[in-house]
Amino acid sequence: MIPSIGDVQLLESLSDQVRECLRHADDCAQLAASQTDPKLRRDYLIIGACWLKLSSELSKLADFSNLKRQGQQFTAPAKLDEGIEKEAFPAH
């Protein structure tokens, strides 16, 4: 399957976004290291961890898009949807 221009642009955009998230995470780590207030240090580390998580999720999305573009067949899409719903709306 030949990738369309839109597919390539999406993957390039995701790759750029992953790099940007990693830069933000690095900035947060540097800011945390320079803090003398433990609460601020912790806050910067938490924010940095969120940037890392976002970069990881965007990377997974790029991998998924790449596999889909290559025509890979996926099994049990209902399980994937079910997992997303459980994560987004956990039972109380």
N, C-alpha and C positions, 0 to 999 in steps of 0.2 A: 504494500500500500504506500503510495507516494504522499508525503505530508503536504498539507495545504499551507499556504502562506499564513493563514490564521492560526494553524496548529503551531507552526514554528514561532510565530510572534508570541503566542501564549506561553510556550516553554521558555523563550528568552525573557519574557516579562516576569515569570515566576522565578527564574534564576536571578534576575536583578533584584527581585524582592527578597529572596533568601539572603543574598549578599548584604542588602541594606539592613535586614534584621540582625545579621551577625555583627555588622558595624555598630548598631545600637547596643547590642549586648556587650560588646567590647567597651564601648563608651561607659556603660553602666558599671562594668567591673573596675574601670579606671577611676571613676568617680567614687565608687565604694571604697577603694583602696586609699583614697585621699581624705576620707571623712574621719573626724575624731569622735563624732557623735555616733554611738553604736546603733541608735534607731535609724538614723539616716543611712548608715552603712548597710544595715539590714534591708531597708527599703530599696536602695539601689541594687542590691543583690537579687531581691525578689523581682524587681522590674527587669533586670538583666535575664533572669531565668525565664520570664514570660517571653522576652524577645527570642531566646533560644528555642523555646517550645514552638513559637510561631514559625521560626525558620525551619524547624523540623517538619511541621505540618505542611508548610508550603513545598518543601522538598518531596514529601510523600505525594502531594498532589501532582507535582511535576512528573514524578516516576509513574504514577497511575495514568496521567494523560499520555505519557510517552508509550506505555504499554498498550493503551487503548488505541492510540494512533497507529501502532504496529499491527493492530488487528487481533490482539490477544483476546481469548475468550475467558470470561470470568464466571466462576461457579458460585452459587449461593449468594446472589446479590441481596436476597431478602435478609440473610443473616447480617450483612453489612448494614443495611438500613435499620434493622432491629438494634444492632449495637450502637448506632448513632443515636437512635431515639432514646435508648436507655441512658446513654451518656448525657444527652441534652436534657432529659426529663427523668432524673432518678426518682425512684419510689421513696416515699417518706416513711 
